[in-house]
Amino acid sequence: MSRRIPAQREAARTLDALPPAKGSRAPFAESWWGRAWLRSLEESSLDSGRLSRGRTYARGGAVGPVTIAPGSAAAPVQGSHRTPYRSRVQVEQLTDRQWDQLLDMIAERAANIAALLDGEMPTGLADDAAAAGVPLLPGPRDLDPGCSCPDWGYPCKHAAALCYQVARLLDRDPFVLLLLRGRGERELMDELGRRNTARASAEAAEAAEAAATAGAGPAALPARPGDPAGPTFASRTALPPLPGPPPLPDRPGRGPALVDSAVPEPGLDPAALELLAVDAAVRAHHLLAGALGARHTDTAPPAPLTEWQDAVRLAATHPTLDVFARIASNCGRTPGELAAATRAWRHGGAASLDVLESPWNPPASHLKRAREALCADWADGRPPRLRSWRNRWTVEGHAAQLRLGRDGLWYPYTKDRGTWWPAGPPDTDPAVVLSTLLAA
């Protein structure tokens, strides 16, 4: 079978193995496009008995993770042999010209894009594509199954099992079919976005030219055929002003009370859910306060937290013995480690936690300038003697230490029972931090 294979544009997707199908008579595909895939398989098969055994394999969970790539699907399939066979099915890809036609059809109607994102394959799209000579759905000659087993059947029972499993995957995500035909979801959505932008720019230019020719003012946005929002936008020459921002509440909400509301389902922890609801309200209040601030547009969004950082944040934000005990017992750290981490978080968030846990090597020039500034700012020009190791300065004769963070701030630490503990907020000036430490 000849194949028109363009250059591969998107890496393969590996989808987790599906659980065994329920019932021996339930259809493998519920969507119309999934059934069309199976119809192509069954019409191309030379042995209905092997198809039947393939269905049994697929129902029983014999098909492992399925790797979908442009033009092919592959998976390990467990047969009677001790090790799984490697089965695959190749699918004829669309040419670049056919993709251009198909993308134009999808972009013409916003409902097509919405349906795909909702996990649906628009019937009208497939019919229009077929009429234009673009075979979106594979026909009997578009599938080429194969397997590493010694069976020469077309297809063998292992390849048939893979094809039946692909039908279940198509039910869940129509983008699987589009990737098999040659292009993945991200590339398709980017290309549709470019086409929509180009179309809108061309329409706006035409409207502006028509208005200038007629000597009129700014033209209304043109309506697109079949777009129900078109008449609304076309009837207006200017958009209304955006509403003002919402007022900041005095305090975060408390969330629902779940502990005594009903008997929980097995495995559910109402107290933990209550805590998470309260925490979400606190974070939302904090984010809203930042969004309403004068410098909101100049600040970058915070970096996502790791699981450990978020556990420390929870313990620091909700300082109760119950919360602390729960987190300490589940995070794989000792209570002392969590206590030090919680104290660090209160003094500077994720940056302060990094100072506690991760020594690093600052540039020598930076440390030299810091020592010079420390001497210049000290009362008699002779600060206490300091032992230097990486980003840490330990004061000789005192249980005191300064640590330089990657953020350029100096963090104070004190030693208690052999453990260094965060001792206060940081400062850009090491002299300020050191003098506060020694005065304590």
Backbone torsions as a table, in degrees:
resi	resn	phi	psi	omega
1	MET	NA	125.7	178.4
2	SER	-78.2	146.8	-178.5
3	ARG	-132.4	137.7	174.4
4	ARG	-97.3	101.1	-172.1
5	ILE	-112.1	107.5	174.3
6	PRO	-74.0	171.3	178.2
7	ALA	-59.4	136.2	-178.4
8	GLN	-64.9	131.0	-174.4
9	ARG	-108.4	-26.9	-174.9
10	GLU	-133.8	140.1	179.8
11	ALA	-63.8	161.5	-178.9
12	ALA	-70.1	157.1	173.2
13	ARG	-112.2	132.0	175.4
14	THR	-107.8	118.4	-176.2
15	LEU	-102.2	136.9	-177.6
16	ASP	-58.1	150.4	176.1
17	ALA	-60.9	138.3	179.8
18	LEU	-84.9	150.9	177.3
19	PRO	-68.7	161.6	177.7
20	PRO	-55.2	143.1	-179.6
21	ALA	-74.8	144.9	180.0
22	LYS	-85.3	135.2	176.0
23	GLY	80.6	146.5	-179.1
24	SER	-92.5	-10.7	-177.6
25	ARG	-115.3	-4.8	179.9
26	ALA	-66.4	140.6	-179.9
27	PRO	-65.3	146.5	-179.2
28	PHE	-73.3	-34.3	-177.8
29	ALA	-120.3	131.8	177.9
30	GLU	-100.5	-27.8	179.8
31	SER	-81.5	155.5	-178.1
32	TRP	-68.4	-31.0	179.4
33	TRP	-76.4	-31.1	173.5
34	GLY	-66.2	-40.1	177.5
35	ARG	-66.7	-34.1	176.9
36	ALA	-64.8	-36.8	175.8
37	TRP	-61.7	-46.6	-179.7
38	LEU	-66.3	-34.5	178.4
39	ARG	-63.1	-39.2	177.6
40	SER	-64.5	-40.9	178.3
41	LEU	-62.9	-49.2	-173.5
42	GLU	-70.4	-31.1	178.1
43	GLU	-74.8	-23.0	-179.9
44	SER	-92.6	-10.3	-176.1
45	SER	-73.6	145.4	177.1
46	LEU	-103.7	0.7	-175.4
47	ASP	-151.1	104.5	-179.5
48	SER	-67.3	-27.0	178.8
49	GLY	-64.8	-40.3	178.2
50	ARG	-67.8	-34.8	175.9
51	LEU	-62.3	-42.1	-179.9
52	SER	-62.0	-42.9	178.5
53	ARG	-68.1	-33.7	176.4
54	GLY	-63.8	-40.0	176.5
55	ARG	-61.6	-41.4	179.7
56	THR	-63.3	-43.2	177.5
57	TYR	-60.0	-46.1	-176.9
58	ALA	-66.8	-40.2	178.9
59	ARG	-64.3	-33.4	-176.2
60	GLY	-83.0	0.6	178.3
61	GLY	84.0	24.4	-178.8
62	ALA	-77.8	-15.3	-177.1
63	VAL	-89.5	125.2	-179.8
64	GLY	-82.4	-162.5	178.7
65	PRO	-56.6	135.9	-176.6
66	VAL	-102.6	126.0	177.5
67	THR	-99.5	117.9	-179.9
68	ILE	-102.8	127.6	178.1
69	ALA	-135.5	164.4	175.5
70	PRO	-56.4	113.8	176.9
71	GLY	92.0	0.0	-177.9
72	SER	-160.9	157.1	170.0
73	ALA	-133.3	138.2	-177.4
74	ALA	-142.4	150.9	179.5
75	ALA	-164.1	152.6	168.9
76	PRO	-76.7	137.0	-179.8
77	VAL	-126.5	122.7	-178.4
78	GLN	-82.6	116.6	175.8
79	GLY	-107.9	-145.7	-180.0
80	SER	-78.8	-18.0	178.8
81	HIS	-74.9	156.7	-176.2
82	ARG	-64.2	-39.2	179.2
83	THR	-103.0	146.7	-178.4
84	PRO	-65.2	151.1	171.4
85	TYR	-85.1	157.0	177.7
86	ARG	-102.3	106.6	-178.0
87	SER	-104.6	153.4	178.1
88	ARG	-152.8	160.3	171.7
89	VAL	-137.8	127.5	178.0
90	GLN	-96.6	144.6	-176.6
91	VAL	-127.0	133.6	179.0
92	GLU	-64.5	130.9	-179.1
93	GLN	-88.7	157.2	175.5
94	LEU	-78.6	148.9	175.8
95	THR	-75.9	166.4	177.4
96	ASP	-59.5	-39.0	179.1
97	ARG	-64.2	-41.4	178.3
98	GLN	-66.0	-37.7	177.2
99	TRP	-64.0	-39.9	177.7
100	ASP	-59.5	-43.7	178.6
101	GLN	-63.2	-44.5	-177.3
102	LEU	-66.1	-42.5	-179.9
103	LEU	-64.5	-36.9	176.1
104	ASP	-62.6	-40.2	179.3
105	MET	-65.9	-41.1	179.6
106	ILE	-66.4	-42.8	-175.6
107	ALA	-70.0	-21.1	-177.8
108	GLU	-64.7	-28.3	-177.3
109	ARG	-130.1	123.7	178.4
110	ALA	-62.2	-26.0	-179.6
111	ALA	-64.3	-28.9	178.0
112	ASN	-64.7	-45.6	-179.6
113	ILE	-65.9	-43.1	-179.9
114	ALA	-61.5	-39.7	-180.0
115	ALA	-65.1	-43.5	179.5
116	LEU	-62.0	-43.0	-180.0
117	LEU	-67.7	-24.0	176.6
118	ASP	-87.3	5.2	178.7
119	GLY	83.3	25.3	-179.3
120	GLU	-121.4	146.6	173.0
121	MET	-103.9	112.5	-177.0
122	PRO	-60.8	127.9	179.7
123	THR	-61.9	-42.9	-179.3
124	GLY	-61.6	-34.5	179.5
125	LEU	-64.5	-46.3	-179.7
126	ALA	-63.3	-40.8	179.6
127	ASP	-66.0	-44.2	179.8
128	ASP	-64.2	-39.5	179.9
129	ALA	-65.1	-43.6	179.8
130	ALA	-62.5	-39.6	179.2
131	ALA	-64.5	-29.9	-180.0
132	ALA	-89.2	6.0	179.0
133	GLY	82.7	21.0	178.6
134	VAL	-111.8	102.5	-176.3
135	PRO	-78.6	85.4	179.5
136	LEU	-63.8	-44.8	177.1
137	LEU	-88.6	135.1	-177.0
138	PRO	-70.4	143.4	173.4
139	GLY	-97.1	177.5	-177.5
140	PRO	-56.4	-33.3	-178.2
141	ARG	-85.0	-2.7	-177.4
142	ASP	-89.4	-11.8	-178.0
143	LEU	-105.7	135.5	179.3
144	ASP	-134.0	88.9	-177.6
145	PRO	-79.3	154.5	177.1
146	GLY	-158.6	167.4	-175.6
147	CYS	-160.1	157.0	177.9
148	SER	-83.1	-2.2	-179.5
149	CYS	-76.2	163.9	-178.9
150	PRO	-78.6	-1.3	-178.0
151	ASP	-75.3	129.1	-179.7
152	TRP	-93.8	11.8	179.5
153	GLY	-62.1	155.3	-179.1
154	TYR	-126.0	94.7	-5.2
155	PRO	-87.0	167.0	170.4
156	CYS	-73.6	170.5	-176.5
157	LYS	-66.1	-28.3	-179.5
158	HIS	-73.1	-44.8	176.8
159	ALA	-65.5	-36.3	176.4
160	ALA	-62.6	-41.5	178.1
161	ALA	-60.0	-41.4	177.7
162	LEU	-60.9	-45.5	-178.8
163	CYS	-62.2	-39.0	177.1
164	TYR	-66.4	-36.9	178.3
165	GLN	-68.2	-36.3	176.7
166	VAL	-60.5	-36.1	177.9
167	ALA	-60.0	-40.2	177.6
168	ARG	-65.4	-37.7	178.3
169	LEU	-67.2	-37.7	177.7
170	LEU	-63.2	-36.4	176.5
171	ASP	-56.0	-38.9	-174.6
172	ARG	-82.2	-29.4	-172.0
173	ASP	-152.6	105.7	180.0
174	PRO	-66.7	-18.2	177.6
175	PHE	-66.1	-17.8	173.5
176	VAL	-61.2	-43.3	178.8
177	LEU	-64.4	-41.5	-179.2
178	LEU	-66.4	-36.1	176.8
179	LEU	-67.9	-40.0	175.3
180	LEU	-59.9	-35.1	179.3
181	ARG	-78.4	-6.8	170.9
182	GLY	133.7	-16.5	-175.8
183	ARG	-139.4	142.5	-176.0
184	GLY	-93.2	174.0	-173.6
185	GLU	-60.8	-47.7	-175.8
186	ARG	-62.3	-45.5	-179.9
187	GLU	-62.9	-41.8	-179.7
188	LEU	-63.4	-45.7	-178.0
189	MET	-67.0	-37.2	176.3
190	ASP	-62.8	-43.5	-178.7
191	GLU	-67.6	-39.8	177.2
192	LEU	-64.2	-38.2	176.5
193	GLY	-61.9	-41.7	177.8
194	ARG	-64.4	-41.1	-179.6
195	ARG	-66.3	-40.9	178.6
196	ASN	-64.5	-40.6	178.6
197	THR	-63.6	-44.5	179.5
198	ALA	-63.7	-40.3	179.6
199	ARG	-64.4	-43.8	-179.9
200	ALA	-65.2	-39.0	179.0
201	SER	-64.5	-42.1	179.5
202	ALA	-64.8	-41.3	179.4
203	GLU	-66.1	-40.3	178.7
204	ALA	-64.6	-39.2	179.2
205	ALA	-65.6	-41.5	177.7
206	GLU	-62.8	-42.0	-179.9
207	ALA	-65.7	-40.8	179.6
208	ALA	-64.9	-39.9	179.2
209	GLU	-65.6	-40.3	179.2
210	ALA	-65.8	-38.7	179.4
211	ALA	-67.8	-39.1	179.6
212	ALA	-66.3	-38.2	179.4
213	THR	-64.9	-37.9	-179.0
214	ALA	-83.9	-5.5	-179.4
215	GLY	73.8	22.0	-177.5
216	ALA	-94.6	175.6	177.5
217	GLY	-79.2	-161.3	-179.8
218	PRO	-58.1	133.9	-176.6
219	ALA	-80.3	152.3	174.8
220	ALA	-71.8	155.9	177.5
221	LEU	-64.4	132.3	-178.9
222	PRO	-71.0	145.6	177.7
223	ALA	-84.2	141.0	175.6
224	ARG	-90.9	141.4	178.8
225	PRO	-59.9	132.2	177.3
226	GLY	81.1	0.5	-179.1
227	ASP	-94.0	111.5	-176.5
228	PRO	-64.4	-22.6	178.3
229	ALA	-83.1	-11.9	-176.5
230	GLY	-56.9	-50.1	-178.9
231	PRO	-59.0	-36.2	-179.7
232	THR	-63.7	-46.8	-178.9
233	PHE	-72.0	-35.0	-178.4
234	ALA	-68.9	-20.7	-177.3
235	SER	-85.9	1.8	-175.7
236	ARG	-125.9	142.0	178.2
237	THR	-99.6	-10.5	179.3
238	ALA	-151.6	145.1	177.5
239	LEU	-82.6	147.7	178.3
240	PRO	-69.7	157.8	178.5
241	PRO	-65.3	149.9	177.9
242	LEU	-67.2	146.7	177.7
243	PRO	-67.6	156.8	178.9
244	GLY	-68.9	160.6	179.9
245	PRO	-67.2	154.0	179.5
246	PRO	-70.1	151.8	176.9
247	PRO	-70.1	150.4	178.7
248	LEU	-80.7	122.8	177.1
249	PRO	-62.4	155.6	179.2
250	ASP	-62.2	-34.5	-178.3
251	ARG	-152.5	158.7	177.9
252	PRO	-64.6	156.4	174.7
253	GLY	-72.2	163.7	-176.5
254	ARG	-93.3	-20.4	-178.1
255	GLY	84.2	175.9	-176.9
256	PRO	-75.1	153.9	173.2
257	ALA	-95.2	115.6	-172.6
258	LEU	-113.7	-20.9	-170.2
259	VAL	-60.8	-45.0	-175.4
260	ASP	-106.7	13.6	-173.8
261	SER	-80.5	-36.8	-177.6
262	ALA	-165.6	169.5	176.3
263	VAL	-74.3	121.6	-175.7
264	PRO	-72.7	155.6	173.5
265	GLU	-67.0	154.2	177.7
266	PRO	-57.4	133.6	178.7
267	GLY	90.7	-10.2	179.0
268	LEU	-92.6	142.3	-179.6
269	ASP	-117.6	97.2	-176.8
270	PRO	-57.9	-38.8	-179.4
271	ALA	-63.3	-39.8	178.3
272	ALA	-66.8	-39.2	177.5
273	LEU	-64.6	-40.0	176.5
274	GLU	-59.8	-44.8	179.9
275	LEU	-61.6	-43.9	-179.8
276	LEU	-64.7	-36.4	177.4
277	ALA	-65.7	-43.8	177.6
278	VAL	-63.1	-42.3	-179.4
279	ASP	-63.8	-40.5	178.0
280	ALA	-61.9	-38.9	178.4
281	ALA	-65.9	-40.2	178.8
282	VAL	-64.0	-44.5	-179.4
283	ARG	-67.2	-39.7	177.8
284	ALA	-62.0	-41.0	178.0
285	HIS	-62.5	-42.0	179.2
286	HIS	-64.5	-44.0	179.8
287	LEU	-64.9	-39.9	178.8
288	LEU	-65.2	-40.7	177.9
289	ALA	-61.0	-40.6	177.6
290	GLY	-67.3	-38.1	-179.5
291	ALA	-66.9	-31.0	179.9
292	LEU	-84.9	-6.6	-179.4
293	GLY	-72.0	160.4	-176.0
294	ALA	-67.5	-29.4	-175.4
295	ARG	-101.3	21.2	-176.0
296	HIS	-60.5	-40.9	-176.7
297	THR	-70.1	-16.8	-178.7
298	ASP	-94.4	-3.5	-175.2
299	THR	-104.8	139.4	177.4
300	ALA	-83.5	150.9	177.1
301	PRO	-63.6	147.3	-179.0
302	PRO	-65.4	149.6	177.9
303	ALA	-69.7	146.0	178.5
304	PRO	-63.3	145.3	-177.4
305	LEU	-87.8	149.4	170.8
306	THR	-75.9	170.6	179.5
307	GLU	-60.8	-40.9	179.6
308	TRP	-67.6	-44.5	178.9
309	GLN	-60.1	-40.4	-179.3
310	ASP	-69.6	-34.7	176.4
311	ALA	-64.3	-42.3	177.8
312	VAL	-64.6	-41.2	178.5
313	ARG	-60.4	-43.5	178.3
314	LEU	-60.7	-45.5	-179.0
315	ALA	-65.0	-34.7	180.0
316	ALA	-76.6	-32.8	-176.9
317	THR	-79.5	-29.9	-176.9
318	HIS	-124.5	76.4	-171.6
319	PRO	-77.8	71.7	174.0
320	THR	-117.4	154.4	-178.7
321	LEU	-62.0	-37.3	-178.3
322	ASP	-65.2	-46.0	179.4
323	VAL	-62.6	-45.6	-178.4
324	PHE	-60.8	-43.9	-178.7
325	ALA	-64.7	-41.2	-179.9
326	ARG	-62.1	-47.2	-177.3
327	ILE	-67.9	-42.4	-178.9
328	ALA	-61.8	-33.8	-176.9
329	SER	-80.7	-12.9	-174.9
330	ASN	-116.9	-9.4	-174.0
331	CYS	-98.3	-1.2	178.5
332	GLY	75.4	18.1	177.4
333	ARG	-120.0	157.6	177.2
334	THR	-75.3	158.0	176.1
335	PRO	-56.5	-36.9	178.5
336	GLY	-64.2	-41.3	178.2
337	GLU	-64.4	-42.1	178.9
338	LEU	-66.7	-37.8	179.2
339	ALA	-63.3	-44.0	178.3
340	ALA	-65.3	-40.9	179.6
341	ALA	-65.1	-39.9	179.2
342	THR	-63.7	-42.5	178.9
343	ARG	-64.1	-40.6	178.1
344	ALA	-61.9	-42.8	-178.1
345	TRP	-60.6	-39.4	-178.5
346	ARG	-65.4	-24.3	-178.7
347	HIS	-91.1	-10.0	-178.2
348	GLY	179.2	18.0	174.5
349	GLY	65.2	-145.5	-174.7
350	ALA	-63.6	-35.1	179.5
351	ALA	-64.1	-41.4	179.5
352	SER	-68.5	-36.5	177.0
353	LEU	-64.6	-38.3	177.5
354	ASP	-63.5	-37.8	177.8
355	VAL	-63.5	-39.0	179.1
356	LEU	-64.0	-41.4	-166.3
357	GLU	-104.5	-17.3	-169.9
358	SER	-130.0	93.7	172.1
359	PRO	-66.2	149.4	-178.4
360	TRP	-149.6	170.9	-176.5
361	ASN	-107.3	100.9	177.0
362	PRO	-69.9	161.6	174.9
363	PRO	-61.0	139.5	-178.9
364	ALA	-60.7	-34.5	-179.7
365	SER	-65.6	-34.6	179.2
366	HIS	-66.4	-44.9	179.2
367	LEU	-65.7	-36.8	179.2
368	LYS	-63.1	-45.6	178.9
369	ARG	-63.3	-37.0	179.5
370	ALA	-65.4	-39.8	178.3
371	ARG	-66.1	-41.3	178.7
372	GLU	-62.8	-40.7	178.3
373	ALA	-67.0	-37.5	179.0
374	LEU	-63.0	-44.8	178.6
375	CYS	-64.9	-39.8	-177.8
376	ALA	-68.6	-32.2	-175.9
377	ASP	-89.4	-14.6	-177.7
378	TRP	-73.9	151.7	-171.6
379	ALA	-55.7	-52.0	-177.4
380	ASP	-106.4	12.5	179.2
381	GLY	76.6	4.4	-179.0
382	ARG	-127.4	84.8	178.9
383	PRO	-69.9	166.6	178.2
384	PRO	-58.3	155.1	178.1
385	ARG	-69.5	139.3	-175.6
386	LEU	-124.8	135.3	171.7
387	ARG	-96.4	127.5	-174.6
388	SER	-105.0	132.6	172.0
389	TRP	-145.0	113.1	-178.9
390	ARG	54.3	-117.0	-178.9
391	ASN	-98.0	17.6	-173.4
392	ARG	-120.2	133.0	173.0
393	TRP	-114.0	116.8	179.2
394	THR	-102.8	130.5	-177.8
395	VAL	-79.5	121.0	-179.8
396	GLU	-67.2	134.6	179.4
397	GLY	81.1	2.7	-179.6
398	HIS	-136.1	150.4	174.7
399	ALA	-87.0	58.2	-175.2
400	ALA	-136.0	147.7	-177.3
401	GLN	-152.1	145.7	172.8
402	LEU	-112.6	137.0	177.1
403	ARG	-125.4	130.2	178.9
404	LEU	-88.8	124.3	177.6
405	GLY	-86.7	162.8	176.9
406	ARG	-66.2	-14.4	176.8
407	ASP	-85.4	2.5	179.3
408	GLY	85.6	4.4	-179.3
409	LEU	-99.9	152.3	177.1
410	TRP	-101.8	129.1	-175.0
411	TYR	-110.5	132.1	179.5
412	PRO	-85.0	143.2	177.8
413	TYR	-136.7	145.7	172.7
414	THR	-126.0	154.0	-177.0
415	LYS	-104.1	131.0	179.4
416	ASP	-138.4	118.6	178.5
417	ARG	54.9	42.0	175.1
418	GLY	82.9	3.0	-178.0
419	THR	-121.4	134.2	176.1
420	TRP	-83.7	131.4	-177.5
421	TRP	-121.7	140.3	172.1
422	PRO	-58.2	135.8	-171.2
423	ALA	-120.0	4.9	179.9
424	GLY	162.4	-179.3	-179.5
425	PRO	-72.8	157.7	-179.0
426	PRO	-84.9	172.7	177.1
427	ASP	-151.8	155.4	177.5
428	THR	-73.5	-21.2	-175.9
429	ASP	-101.9	114.4	180.0
430	PRO	-63.7	-27.4	179.2
431	ALA	-65.7	-38.8	178.4
432	VAL	-63.2	-46.0	-177.7
433	VAL	-65.4	-44.2	-177.3
434	LEU	-67.3	-43.3	-179.7
435	SER	-64.3	-37.0	177.3
436	THR	-66.6	-38.8	179.7
437	LEU	-63.6	-47.5	-175.3
438	LEU	-73.1	-21.9	178.4
439	ALA	-82.5	-14.1	-176.6
440	ALA	-71.5	NA	NA
